[in-house]
Amino acid sequence: MYSLENREVTDGICRAEPLLPPDPARDTHQMSSTAGLVTELERIATALNAEDGSASQFSLASVAEKIAKTLSVGKDEVAIMGVSTRWRHLHFLVPEALKNVGFIPLSSNSALAARTARDSRPEIDNNFATARHAAVFEGVKINSETPESIQKMLSAPILSEGKVIGVIQISRKGPSAANAGPDFTAADLGKILALCKPLGKLLRRITGE
C-alpha cells in the first residue's frame, strides 16, 4: 500500500482520499439515497424477470439519471456499457448518444473500461486526463452541449452470476481537474459497487448475454 497525490492504492485499486472533512448528516443522506436506489433497481429487475407490466416503462437512461443524482454528477457523466462475448467488445447502452459511435475492444490496452472488464476490478483515477486513454468518445456532443474532457473517473465491473457482463463509469468533466469537481472517494466507489449487483440483473435481462 502506498500514497500518491491524495490517493491510496491497495491491491491495485486506487482510492482517492476525501478532500472535505467528514459530514455525518451528508454521508447518512447519501447512503440512504444509494440504499433506496438499490432497492428500486432490485424491484425493477424482479418485475422484468417476471415480465410484470409495471416494468414496461423501464428505461436504462432514467436509471443512469438517478445514479448521476446519487453521485452528484451530470447525467452525461454516467456511462453503462454491455459486454458482447460474441464480438469481444464493450458497447454503450447509455448515454444513448454514444450507442452508434463505436465499440471498445476488450483487448484494448488504452481503454480503462476494457481493463475493468478484463480484470473485473474497480478503479478510481482522479488524474484521468493525464493518463493514456482512448479519448474518441469524449469528442461526441451529448445533449447539444460542447464536449468537455474527462478529468476524473470511477470505473467498476457489472457482474451476473460471477461473470462480467458490463461496466459502469462515472466521470467528472471540465476544462481542468480543478474545475471538474471534487475527487472521487472510496465512499463513492462503495455506492457504485452496491448498485452493480441489481444492475447486473438488469443488464442480463436487457442484453441477453
Secondary structure per residue as TSV (DSSP state, phi and psi in degrees):
chain	resnum	aa	ss	phi	psi
A	1	M	-	360.0	136.7
A	2	Y	E	-149.5	160.6
A	3	S	E	-107.5	145.2
A	4	L	E	-151.7	113.0
A	5	E	T	49.4	59.1
A	6	N	T	66.4	19.3
A	7	R	E	-122.5	145.6
A	8	E	E	-115.6	128.5
A	9	V	E	-115.5	122.5
A	10	T	E	-132.4	126.4
A	11	D	T	52.4	37.4
A	12	G	T	82.2	-2.1
A	13	I	E	-102.4	123.0
A	14	C	E	-88.9	122.7
A	15	R	E	-120.6	123.3
A	16	A	E	-77.6	139.4
A	17	E	-	-78.6	138.1
A	18	P	-	-59.9	138.6
A	19	L	S	-89.8	-18.9
A	20	L	S	-105.6	150.7
A	21	P	-	-65.5	152.9
A	22	P	-	-57.4	140.5
A	23	D	-	-129.0	97.3
A	24	P	H	-54.5	-40.4
A	25	A	H	-65.1	-44.2
A	26	R	H	-66.0	-45.1
A	27	D	H	-64.2	-38.9
A	28	T	H	-65.1	-40.9
A	29	H	H	-63.4	-44.3
A	30	Q	H	-66.5	-39.5
A	31	M	H	-63.9	-39.7
A	32	S	H	-64.6	-41.9
A	33	S	H	-63.2	-41.6
A	34	T	H	-64.9	-45.0
A	35	A	H	-61.4	-39.8
A	36	G	H	-64.6	-39.4
A	37	L	H	-70.0	-38.0
A	38	V	H	-59.4	-45.5
A	39	T	H	-61.1	-42.5
A	40	E	H	-64.4	-42.5
A	41	L	H	-66.7	-37.3
A	42	E	H	-62.5	-40.6
A	43	R	H	-64.4	-43.4
A	44	I	H	-63.5	-43.3
A	45	A	H	-62.2	-41.3
A	46	T	H	-63.5	-41.9
A	47	A	H	-65.9	-38.8
A	48	L	H	-65.7	-43.1
A	49	N	H	-65.5	-29.5
A	50	A	T	-90.7	1.1
A	51	E	T	52.7	43.2
A	52	D	-	-75.4	136.0
A	53	G	G	-61.2	-23.2
A	54	S	G	-68.0	-14.9
A	55	A	G	-95.5	3.7
A	56	S	T	-64.9	-24.6
A	57	Q	T	-93.5	10.9
A	58	F	-	-62.0	135.6
A	59	S	-	-139.0	123.8
A	60	L	H	-65.5	-30.0
A	61	A	H	-64.0	-38.5
A	62	S	H	-69.4	-34.0
A	63	V	H	-64.0	-43.0
A	64	A	H	-61.5	-37.7
A	65	E	H	-63.9	-39.6
A	66	K	H	-68.3	-37.2
A	67	I	H	-64.5	-41.4
A	68	A	H	-59.3	-43.0
A	69	K	H	-64.7	-40.4
A	70	T	H	-64.9	-36.0
A	71	L	H	-93.7	0.8
A	72	S	T	58.9	46.4
A	73	V	-	-127.3	170.0
A	74	G	-	-74.5	155.1
A	75	K	G	-64.9	-23.7
A	76	D	G	-82.1	0.2
A	77	E	G	-102.0	11.9
A	78	V	E	-116.6	123.3
A	79	A	E	-124.8	134.0
A	80	I	E	-123.9	127.1
A	81	M	E	-120.6	145.6
A	82	G	E	-102.6	152.2
A	83	V	E	-97.7	127.2
A	84	S	E	-98.2	106.4
A	85	T	T	-70.2	-27.3
A	86	R	T	-69.3	-45.8
A	87	W	T	-98.7	-3.1
A	88	R	T	57.9	48.6
A	89	H	E	-146.9	168.9
A	90	L	E	-102.3	139.5
A	91	H	E	-129.8	144.2
A	92	F	E	-75.0	134.1
A	93	L	E	-102.5	-38.6
A	94	V	E	-146.1	146.8
A	95	P	S	-64.2	148.6
A	96	E	G	-63.2	-27.4
A	97	A	G	-64.7	-18.2
A	98	L	G	-99.5	-2.5
A	99	K	T	-58.2	-40.1
A	100	N	T	-105.1	12.1
A	101	V	T	-78.9	-37.1
A	102	G	-	159.9	-175.2
A	103	F	E	-121.2	165.0
A	104	I	E	-115.8	110.9
A	105	P	E	-60.7	138.1
A	106	L	T	-64.9	-18.8
A	107	S	T	-84.4	-5.1
A	108	S	-	-59.3	133.4
A	109	N	S	-93.2	-8.5
A	110	S	S	-106.5	-11.8
A	111	A	-	-96.9	121.1
A	112	L	H	-60.2	-38.0
A	113	A	H	-61.1	-40.0
A	114	A	H	-65.5	-41.1
A	115	R	H	-65.4	-38.5
A	116	T	H	-60.8	-42.9
A	117	A	H	-68.8	-42.8
A	118	R	H	-66.2	-44.5
A	119	D	H	-90.0	-10.7
A	120	S	T	50.7	50.5
A	121	R	-	-138.6	127.9
A	122	P	-	-75.7	151.1
A	123	E	E	-144.0	153.0
A	124	I	E	-122.2	131.1
A	125	D	E	-132.1	102.7
A	126	N	T	-88.1	7.5
A	127	N	T	-127.3	38.9
A	128	F	G	-60.3	-37.7
A	129	A	G	-62.3	-27.3
A	130	T	G	-92.4	-8.2
A	131	A	S	-88.1	152.9
A	132	R	-	-66.7	123.8
A	133	H	-	-158.3	163.3
A	134	A	-	-78.8	115.7
A	135	A	-	-104.5	6.0
A	136	V	G	-60.8	-35.3
A	137	F	G	-77.3	-18.0
A	138	E	G	-70.1	-21.1
A	139	G	G	-86.6	1.3
A	140	V	S	-87.1	130.2
A	141	K	-	-72.3	133.6
A	142	I	B	-123.4	129.4
A	143	N	T	59.1	32.7
A	144	S	T	60.7	20.2
A	145	E	B	-96.3	153.5
A	146	T	-	-67.3	127.6
A	147	P	-	-59.7	141.6
A	148	E	-	-124.1	154.1
A	149	S	-	-73.4	145.2
A	150	I	E	-78.6	122.4
A	151	Q	E	-98.4	-35.2
A	152	K	E	-137.1	146.0
A	153	M	E	-143.8	139.4
A	154	L	E	-120.5	127.6
A	155	S	E	-132.0	132.5
A	156	A	E	-144.8	145.4
A	157	P	E	-78.7	147.0
A	158	I	E	-108.1	120.5
A	159	L	E	-112.1	153.6
A	160	S	E	-142.1	121.0
A	161	E	T	54.5	40.7
A	162	G	T	78.6	3.4
A	163	K	E	-114.1	136.3
A	164	V	E	-72.4	118.4
A	165	I	E	-117.2	-0.8
A	166	G	E	-171.2	176.2
A	167	V	E	-139.6	137.0
A	168	I	E	-114.2	135.6
A	169	Q	E	-129.2	131.9
A	170	I	E	-113.7	127.3
A	171	S	E	-123.3	164.1
A	172	R	E	-124.5	121.8
A	173	K	E	-107.2	158.9
A	174	G	S	165.4	173.1
A	175	P	S	-68.9	-22.0
A	176	S	S	-153.3	165.4
A	177	A	T	-62.2	-37.0
A	178	A	T	-65.3	-33.3
A	179	N	T	-88.4	-7.8
A	180	A	S	-83.4	-14.7
A	181	G	-	114.8	-178.2
A	182	P	S	-68.5	157.2
A	183	D	-	-62.3	149.3
A	184	F	-	-71.5	148.6
A	185	T	-	-123.0	172.6
A	186	A	H	-61.2	-31.8
A	187	A	H	-65.4	-39.1
A	188	D	H	-63.3	-41.0
A	189	L	H	-61.5	-41.5
A	190	G	H	-60.8	-38.7
A	191	K	H	-63.5	-44.1
A	192	I	H	-66.4	-41.1
A	193	L	H	-64.1	-33.6
A	194	A	H	-66.0	-34.8
A	195	L	H	-79.3	-20.9
A	196	C	H	-66.1	-30.2
A	197	K	H	-65.0	-54.2
A	198	P	H	-66.8	-30.2
A	199	L	H	-63.1	-34.8
A	200	G	H	-61.6	-40.0
A	201	K	H	-67.0	-38.0
A	202	L	H	-68.5	-45.9
A	203	L	H	-66.3	-35.8
A	204	R	H	-59.0	-38.3
A	205	R	H	-74.9	-39.0
A	206	I	H	-73.5	-48.0
A	207	T	H	-85.8	-25.9
A	208	G	-	70.9	10.8
A	209	E	-	-80.1	360.0
